[in-house]
Amino acid sequence: MNDEEPDDLWPVLPSEAVQDALSDPSLPVDLFSAIVALTVAIAENPWLPESSARDSVGDWRRLPIPHGRGLVEYVIDTDSHVVRLTRVIPL
């Protein structure tokens, strides 16, 4: 086991709205799992090839949840080296 933490990971901080969405008991387990998996992928690389800029500012990103299950939106704060998960839009 390695005691050193990888410094190339980006901490992902969920907004209150995302926390509420993930704690909703009516959220299907497979959708919850897909969102958690995306959160891990975002922590590894916030500029995932599947993501797109939400607007003209490239720090706001949108990422589809696999199998057409919705969208995850987030902002990359390069100054603080953190990603803020702003919204989960399940479909």
N, C-alpha and C positions, 0 to 999 in steps of 0.2 A: 504494500500500500504506500502510495506517495503522499508525504505530508505537505508538499508544496501545492498550493492552489494555482491552477492555470490563470495567468494574468491576461490571457486573450479572451476570456469570457466576458460578456456584457451582462451585468445584473439587470434583471427585468422586474420592474415595479408595477404591479397592477393598480389601476385607478379604483376608486370606490365602486364605480359602476361595473367594472370587470369583476371585482370581488363579489358583488351582489349577484351577477350573472352566474358565476361559478359555484356559488353556494345555494343557488336555487334548486330545491329538491326535484323539480320537474324537468331539469336539464338531463337529457338522456346520457347514460354512462359513456357510450361510444363517442358522443360529441364532446363531453368533458375530457375524455382521454385524448381526442384529437387536438383540442385546444392546449392541453398540457404539453403534448408532443411539439406543437408549434412554438410554444414558449421556450422549450429547450433548444429548438433549432434557432430561434431568434437570439438566444443567449450566445450561441456559438457563432452566428453570423447575421447581424441585423439587416444586411443588404442581400438577403436571399434572392436568387435569380427569379423565384416565383413571385416575389413581392414587386409592387409598383409604387411610384411616388403618388401620394394622395393628392397633391396639388403641385404648384410650380416650385415649392420648396422641397427639396429631396429628403429632408429629415423626417417628414411625415410619410409613413408607409402604410400600405394596405396589402394584406396577404390572404388569399383564399384558404378557407378550411377545406381539406380534401373531400372529394366526392360531392361537391356543390353544397356543403353543409352550412356555408355562411362566410363571413369575413372577420378578420382580426385587424384592428388598426392600432398603430403605435407610432411614437416619435422617438428618434434617436438623438440623445443629448451627447454630442461628441465632447463637449467641454467637461462634462461630469463623468463621461464613460459609463452611461447608464441608458437603458431603454425604458420608456414609460408606456406600458400597455394601456391604451386609452379607451378602447371600445371592442366589444365582441358582439357581432351581429349574427346570431344563429338564424338559419333558414329551415 
